[in-house]
Amino acid sequence: MADIYANDLPVDDNPDSTARALLVDASGTLLIQGPTEYNRAQQFATADQGMLAEGALQDAALFATAAQGIVKVASAAARDTYFAGVLAEGMTCYLSDTNLLTTYDGAAWSVIGATAPTYDMQTFTSSGTFTIASYPWARVVKIRVVGGGGGGGGCEATSGTEVSGGGGGGGGGYVESRIPVSALSASETVTVGGGGAGGVGYATGAAGNSSSFGSHGTGNGGGGGGGGLGAVPNIAAGYPGGGGSASFGGINISGDPGTFFTTIFNAIGRVQGSSGGASRMGAGGGQNYSASGFNGAAGRNYGGGGSGAAADNNVAALNGGAGAQGIVIVEMYG
């Protein structure tokens, strides 16, 4: 298609108005040289098939009344920047990066056409940033947040008839919530909490770290299991770590606490270690038993607490299992 200049077209009835800025390129995109070239944005509204290139539009206000025009922009972020402060119902933009046609309904942009995506998911196993502009078709997001699991307690060396056992670490807290896109910031900070380290020797395991999605939900880390003292069985056990709490979400579920170390007396004698507390997305480190001793087991992904170490008679100091890291999952719905 050859270039068509507006000098050759009757634009309006005003003899003082010169249509010297209007042209259509070979792809059918309508270009405007600048705001001084038009008296009225309505001159563009009559271009039923016109598509206005972003680089040619110097004043977005000229487009606000062009109900049948389309602006082509690089991305949703570029669109939002370009029309900041001049949004009007009925505006239509084509996003080059996603090949989506979007329209403004007076409250939010939405995708036109049945081919637009309606679901996506982003999983964070390390801290980062969630940007809603990457999903211009989304209307609601669902978040699931799990805090890190607490580490299991270690145990002191034993001698003679002494035994020792650390408590299990607690599971991380869990948050689930559905959030309208209008309630989100352009970028939301995502924090993924690490699991707590297991206690070394007669030491308490470290607490897990909190995970969060902006200010919309926080899953706190599980508590660390207490260290076990080398002593007679009824005072040898470290206390278990508590489950991590949760807050700010639509659904808030605390993690499970760890368990105590126990001693089993039979013909040969046994020590039974503690177990880590579970989160809603990960089991705690498993319980074990032995006639000698063992280190604690690590919690399982995501957010499980580590189990405690345990020692029977005349055993060297042992270490608790580490808690598992947390996670943040964001699901987008169109």
N, C-alpha and C positions, 0 to 999 in steps of 0.2 A: 504494500500500500504506500503510495507516494505521500510525502509530507503535505499537509493542507494548512494553509495559513489563514488566520481569522480575518485578515484584510479582505479575503475573498468571500467572507460569510457575513450575512446581516445578523449582528449580535443583539442590537436593541434599536429602539426608535429615537434615541437621543443622538442628534447629529454631532454633539460635542464629545461623544464617547468613541474612542478609537480602539478597535479590536485588533491591536497589533501584537498581542502577546500570546494568542492562542494558536497552538499547533498540535497535530497528532502525528506521532512517529510511526514507523513501519509496523510496530507491534500493536498499534491501536491505543497506546497509552497517551492520555491527554497531558500535555505539559503546560505549566504556567510560569512565565518569566519572573513575575514579582507582583506584590500587592498593589503597586501603583499603576499597574496595567489594567486593573479592573475597577469600575465604580461599584459593582455589586457582585456578590458571590453567586447570585442567581444566574449569572451568565454561564456558570459551570453546571448548574442544576439541570439544564436542559440536555446535557450530554448523557443520554440514557446508557450508552455503553462505555462511557469514559472511565479511564483509570488514571488517577493523578499520582505521578511519581513523587516520592518523598522529597528528593533533592530539589524539585522544582517548586514546592509549596513553601513560600517564605512566611506566610501568615496563616496559621491554622484557622483563625477566625473566618477566613474567606470560605473555608470548607464547611463550616458548621451548619449552614443552611442548604448545602448541596445534598439533598436527601437521596439522590440517585447516583452520586459519585462514589468512587472507590479509591482509597489511597493505598499505595503499595509501600510497605515498610520492611526493614530488615528482620525485625523480631517483635515479640510482644513488649519487651523492655523498651525498644525504640519507639513503638507506638505510644506507650504510656508517657514517655518523656515528651514526645512531640505534641501530644494533645493535652498536656497538663494545664488545667485551668480553663480550657475551652471545650470540654466535652459536651456533646448534645445528643439526645436520643435520635437514633437512626443513622449515626455515623457508621461507615463500613470500612474495614481495613483488611488488606491481604498481607499475610505474614510470609515473607520469602523463605525464611529458614525452615518452616514447618509445612509450607504449602496449604495453609488454612485460611479460610475467609471468616472474619470475625465481625460482629456487629455490636453496637452499644445500645442497651435497652433502657438507658436512663439511670441504671444502678450499677451495672457490671458489663464487661465484654463477654460474649459467648460465641461459640463456633457455629457457623452455618453449615448445614449439610449432614447427612446420615453417615458419611465416611469418617467423621471426626472420632478420635479415640474416646472411650468412656471410662477407662481404668488404666492405672499404672501404679507401680510400687517402687519405692526407693528404700534401700536397707543401709543403715549406718552401723558398721562394726567398729568405727573409730569416729572421733569427733569431727564435725564439719558444719556446713551451712546448707539449709534448704531454701531454694528460691522458687517461689510460686509462679513467677513469670515463665519458667521452663515448661509449665503445664497450663497454657492459656485457656484450655477447654474445661479445666477442673472447676467444680462448684463447691465440693466438700472434700476435706481430707480426714482420714482416720489415722490416729497415731497409736502406737503401742511402744511403751517404754519400760525397760527393765534395768534396775540397778545392779551393780556388781556384787557377787557373793563374798561373804566374809571368809577369812582363812581359818582353818582348824588349829586348835591349840597343840603345842608340842608337849613332850613329857620329859621329866627329869630322869637321870640315870637312877637305877635301883640297885639295892644290895640286900643280901639276906632274903628275908621273906617280904620285902617291900614290892609294891606294884605302883604303876603310875599311868595316867591317861589324860589326854587333853580333850576339851569339849569340842563339839562340831561347830563350824561357822554357820551363820544364818544366811538364808537365801535373800536375794535382792527384791525390793518392792516393785510392783507392777502397776502401770497406769494405762488405761485405754480410753480414748475419747474421740468423738467426731466434731470437727470444727469447720464452720463455714469459711470459705475463702475470704470473705469480707472481713473476718476477724483476725486474719494473719497479717503480719508485717511483710514487706517486700522480701526480706531475708530473715529467716529464723535460725538462731544459733542452736546447733544440735550437739549435745555433750553425751559421750558414751563413757560410763564409768568402768574402770578396771577392777578386777577382783583383788581381794586382799591377800597378802602373802601369808603362808602358813607360819605358825610360831616355831622358832628354833630352840630345841631343848625346852627348859621350863620357861616358856614365854607364851604370851597370849597371841593368837593370830590377829593380823591386821583387819580392820573393817574394810568392806568393799566401798567403792566410790559411787556417787550418785550419777544417774543418767537423767537427761531432761530434753524436752523439745520447747525451746523458747521459755515463755512463762506459762505454757499451756499444760504441762504435766511433768512431774518429777518422781522418779523411782529411786528411793534412797538405798544405799548399799547395806548389805547384811552385816551384823556385828561379828567380831572375831571370837573364836572359841578360846576359853581360858586354858592356861598351861596346867599340866598335871604335876603334882608334887610327889616325889618318891616317898611313900608312906604306907601305913597299913591300909587295906582296901577301902575302909569306909570314909577315909579322908583324902584319898589319892586322886580324886577326879577333879578336873577343871570344869568350870561352869560353861554351858553352851552359849554361843552367840545368839542374840535375838534376830528375828527377821527384820529386814529393812521395811520402813514405812513407805507410803505413797501419798501424793497430794496433787491437787489442782485438776485432776482428770475427771471425766464423767464416771469412770470406774476406777477405784483405788483399792488395791489388794496388797497387803503386807506379805513379805516372804515368810516361809516357815522357819522357825528356830532350829538350831542344831540339837543334837541329843547328848546325853551324858555317856561317859566311859563307864563300863561295868566290869565286874570280876565274876567269873563263873567257877565255882568250886566243884570238881568232880574227882575222879580217880587220879588224873594227871594235872589238873589245874589248867585254867584258860583265862586269858584276858580278852574282853570283847571291846573293840574300839567304838567310839562315837560315830555318828553319821552327820553329814552336813545337811542343812535345811534346803529345801527345794524352793525355787522361784516358779512363776507360772510358765517359764520357758526353759527350765533346766533342772535336772535332779541334783541333789547334793552328793558329795563324795560318799561312796558306799562304806558300809560297816564291815569290819573284818574281825576275826578272832584267831588267837594263836597261843601256843604254849611258851612262846618267847616274847616277841614284840614286832612292831611294824610301824613304818611311817604312815601318816594320813594320806588319803586319796584326794585328788583334786576334784573340785566341783565341776559339773557339766554345763555346757553352754545351753542357755545363756542365764547367768545369774545364780547358779547353784553354789552353795557353801561347801568349803573343803571339810573333810572329816579330820578328827583328831588322831594323834599318834597314841600308841599304847605299848606298855612294857610290863612283862612279868618279872619274876625274880632275877636279880643279877644281870640286868641288861643296860647297855649304854643309852645315853640320851637320844631321843628321836624327834622328828619334826612333823608338824601338822601339814595337811594338804592345802594348796592354794584355792581360793575362791575363783569362780569363773567370771569372765568379763560380762558386762551388760550389753544391751543392744537397743537401738531405736529403729522402728519400722514405720514408714509413712506411706499410706495408700491414698491415691487420688481418684476421685469419682467425678465423672462428668454429669 
